[in-house]
Amino acid sequence: MKNNAKTHILIIGAGPAGLAMAGRLRKAGIKFDIIEKSDNVGNRWRHHYDRLHLHSVKRLSNLPHLLFPDSYPVYVPREKFVEYLESYAEEFNIEPEFGVSVNHISKSDDGSWIVETSTGTRSAGRVIIATGVNNKPKFPGWEGREEYTGTITHSVDYKNPKAFLNSRTLVVGMGNTGAEVALDLSEHGVETFLSARGALNIVPRDLNGKPVQETALILDKFPLGFGEWLGAKIQGIYFGNLKKYGIEKSKMRPAVQLKTTGKTPVIDIGTVRAIKEGKIKIVGEVDKFDNLGVVIKGGENLDVDHIIFATGYDSCLDDLIENMSEFKDDLGYPKGAVGTEFHKGLYFVGFNNYELGGILGTIYSDSETVMNALTSEYLLSSRHEI
């Protein structure tokens, strides 16, 4: 695309969030452009670890206007989800311009947005940011990294246990990814250690054969926090006291934690059982590297052949968008799906980590919020121009 190309609506990213917005716009007959830095839709999902399934149930995880096929299981596996994204793009005739990365987004004097890309500069009246929170892998800044003789990787590059067989492997970070990677390793005979920093909330994925997500949504409707209290009690009864295994239970109830910190409780699919059986050994917070492994805070040395960091990501929105710090909350997420004041004309889908529906559920609801905002701005009235 040539420099100074103009468009009314530009979607950045062709993952689930970008496709959800594109599907809504296409359904409404509104023109848009969509760009994607990779060479396919749902690129990150194509590279997640092999055993990954959605942690949210399929009836609460579809994109707008297209349900999952009836043949899909309750928890959709990664490869089936990728097929669904491809079908979604085909169903709504979504044809992203692939191989286009965005370097910077800034505001022009006339209120439109200047988008500097790898293929030239574009001007857009409305820009929908759908690049997601999992952008740049984070690594802890421990000292001594140059001394360590084993391998270091981030969970973004983990696929399966093949490269770790017959070894001692440390997984750092007991969020959902870290817990499942550790389980995957342990089930294949890898001597697995899992570093858990701080208190945790862990909830079973299913209880008595029913998805806990659906139960949580029902409990959330109870008045005066009763549902949150009951959910916490069920959590304690199901798992028992995990302190003797090295896991400190958070004093914050799971639903409260999600709504106030944006941190999803660990959704257990077998990791706790493996810990109780001694197949996964919990260790404390790591202080630094040494040549054969790491030093745990308190002075204990842990020798390991491999270290996998499941330590999260940076959305990189500060680097991407002019004055983004003014539209971020205290936890670093956009303050809402619809930009205000200086950021009017920008929209954010796929960044809401505060709701019970999971990220796909919030993509559905936030894309609806954005669509309603576009409607209220009278974009629909000039449909043929858009």
Secondary structure as the mmCIF struct_conf table of DSSP 4:
data_model
#
loop_
_struct_conf.conf_type_id
_struct_conf.id
_struct_conf.beg_label_comp_id
_struct_conf.beg_label_asym_id
_struct_conf.beg_label_seq_id
_struct_conf.end_label_comp_id
_struct_conf.end_label_asym_id
_struct_conf.end_label_seq_id
TURN_TY1_P TURN_TY1_P1 ASN A 3 ASN A 4
STRN STRN1 ALA A 5 ILE A 12
BEND BEND1 GLY A 15 GLY A 15
HELX_RH_AL_P HELX_RH_AL_P1 PRO A 16 ALA A 28
TURN_TY1_P TURN_TY1_P2 GLY A 29 GLY A 29
STRN STRN2 ASP A 33 GLU A 36
BEND BEND2 LYS A 37 ASN A 40
TURN_TY1_P TURN_TY1_P3 VAL A 41 GLY A 42
HELX_RH_AL_P HELX_RH_AL_P2 ASN A 43 ARG A 46
TURN_TY1_P TURN_TY1_P4 HIS A 47 HIS A 47
BEND BEND3 HIS A 48 HIS A 48
TURN_TY1_P TURN_TY1_P5 ASP A 50 ARG A 51
STRN STRN3 HIS A 53 HIS A 53
BEND BEND4 HIS A 55 SER A 56
HELX_RH_3T_P HELX_RH_3T_P1 LYS A 58 LEU A 60
TURN_TY1_P TURN_TY1_P6 SER A 61 SER A 61
HELX_LH_PP_P HELX_LH_PP_P1 ASN A 62 LEU A 63
TURN_TY1_P TURN_TY1_P7 PRO A 64 HIS A 65
HELX_LH_PP_P HELX_LH_PP_P2 LEU A 67 PRO A 69
TURN_TY1_P TURN_TY1_P8 ASP A 70 SER A 71
BEND BEND5 TYR A 72 TYR A 72
BEND BEND6 VAL A 74 TYR A 75
STRN STRN4 PRO A 77 PRO A 77
HELX_RH_AL_P HELX_RH_AL_P3 ARG A 78 GLU A 91
TURN_TY1_P TURN_TY1_P9 PHE A 92 ASN A 93
STRN STRN5 GLU A 97 PHE A 98
BEND BEND7 GLY A 99 GLY A 99
STRN STRN6 VAL A 102 LYS A 107
TURN_TY1_P TURN_TY1_P10 ASP A 109 ASP A 110
BEND BEND8 GLY A 111 GLY A 111
STRN STRN7 TRP A 113 THR A 117
TURN_TY1_P TURN_TY1_P11 SER A 118 THR A 119
STRN STRN8 GLY A 120 ILE A 129
BEND BEND9 VAL A 133 VAL A 133
STRN STRN9 LYS A 136 PRO A 137
TURN_TY1_P TURN_TY1_P12 GLU A 143 GLY A 144
HELX_RH_3T_P HELX_RH_3T_P2 ARG A 145 GLU A 147
BEND BEND10 GLY A 150 GLY A 150
STRN STRN10 THR A 151 HIS A 154
HELX_RH_3T_P HELX_RH_3T_P3 SER A 155 ASP A 157
HELX_RH_3T_P HELX_RH_3T_P4 PRO A 161 PHE A 164
TURN_TY1_P TURN_TY1_P13 LEU A 165 ASN A 166
BEND BEND11 SER A 167 SER A 167
STRN STRN11 ARG A 168 VAL A 172
BEND BEND12 GLY A 175 GLY A 175
HELX_RH_AL_P HELX_RH_AL_P4 ASN A 176 SER A 186
TURN_TY1_P TURN_TY1_P14 GLU A 187 GLY A 189
STRN STRN12 GLU A 191 SER A 195
BEND BEND13 GLY A 198 GLY A 198
STRN STRN13 LEU A 200 LEU A 200
STRN STRN14 ILE A 202 PRO A 204
BEND BEND14 ARG A 205 ARG A 205
STRN STRN15 ASP A 206 LEU A 207
TURN_TY1_P TURN_TY1_P15 ASN A 208 GLY A 209
STRN STRN16 LYS A 210 PRO A 211
HELX_RH_AL_P HELX_RH_AL_P5 VAL A 212 LEU A 219
TURN_TY1_P TURN_TY1_P16 ASP A 220 LYS A 221
BEND BEND15 PHE A 222 PHE A 222
HELX_RH_3T_P HELX_RH_3T_P5 PRO A 223 GLY A 225
HELX_RH_AL_P HELX_RH_AL_P6 PHE A 226 PHE A 239
HELX_RH_3T_P HELX_RH_3T_P6 LYS A 243 TYR A 245
TURN_TY1_P TURN_TY1_P17 GLY A 246 GLY A 246
HELX_LH_PP_P HELX_LH_PP_P3 GLU A 248 GLU A 248
STRN STRN17 LYS A 249 LYS A 249
HELX_LH_PP_P HELX_LH_PP_P4 SER A 250 SER A 250
BEND BEND16 LYS A 251 MET A 252
HELX_RH_AL_P HELX_RH_AL_P7 PRO A 254 THR A 261
HELX_LH_PP_P HELX_LH_PP_P5 LYS A 263 PRO A 265
STRN STRN18 VAL A 266 ASP A 268
BEND BEND17 ILE A 269 GLY A 270
HELX_RH_AL_P HELX_RH_AL_P8 THR A 271 LYS A 276
TURN_TY1_P TURN_TY1_P18 GLU A 277 GLY A 278
BEND BEND18 LYS A 279 LYS A 279
STRN STRN19 ILE A 280 VAL A 283
STRN STRN20 VAL A 286 ASP A 290
TURN_TY1_P TURN_TY1_P19 ASN A 291 LEU A 292
STRN STRN21 GLY A 293 ILE A 296
TURN_TY1_P TURN_TY1_P20 LYS A 297 GLY A 298
BEND BEND19 GLY A 299 GLY A 299
STRN STRN22 ASN A 301 ASP A 303
BEND BEND20 ASP A 305 ASP A 305
STRN STRN23 HIS A 306 PHE A 309
STRN STRN24 TYR A 313 ASP A 314
HELX_RH_AL_P HELX_RH_AL_P9 LEU A 317 LEU A 320
STRN STRN25 ILE A 321 ILE A 321
TURN_TY1_P TURN_TY1_P21 GLU A 322 ASN A 323
HELX_RH_3T_P HELX_RH_3T_P7 MET A 324 PHE A 327
STRN STRN26 LYS A 328 LYS A 328
TURN_TY1_P TURN_TY1_P22 ASP A 330 LEU A 331
BEND BEND21 GLY A 332 TYR A 333
STRN STRN27 PRO A 334 PRO A 334
BEND BEND22 LYS A 335 LYS A 335
BEND BEND23 ALA A 337 ALA A 337
STRN STRN28 VAL A 338 VAL A 338
HELX_RH_3T_P HELX_RH_3T_P8 GLU A 341 HIS A 343
TURN_TY1_P TURN_TY1_P23 LYS A 344 GLY A 345
STRN STRN29 LEU A 346 PHE A 348
BEND BEND24 GLY A 350 GLY A 350
BEND BEND25 TYR A 354 GLU A 355
TURN_TY1_P TURN_TY1_P24 LEU A 356 GLY A 357
HELX_RH_AL_P HELX_RH_AL_P10 GLY A 358 SER A 376
TURN_TY1_P TURN_TY1_P25 GLU A 377 LEU A 379
HELX_RH_3T_P HELX_RH_3T_P9 LEU A 380 SER A 382
TURN_TY1_P TURN_TY1_P26 ARG A 383 GLU A 385
#
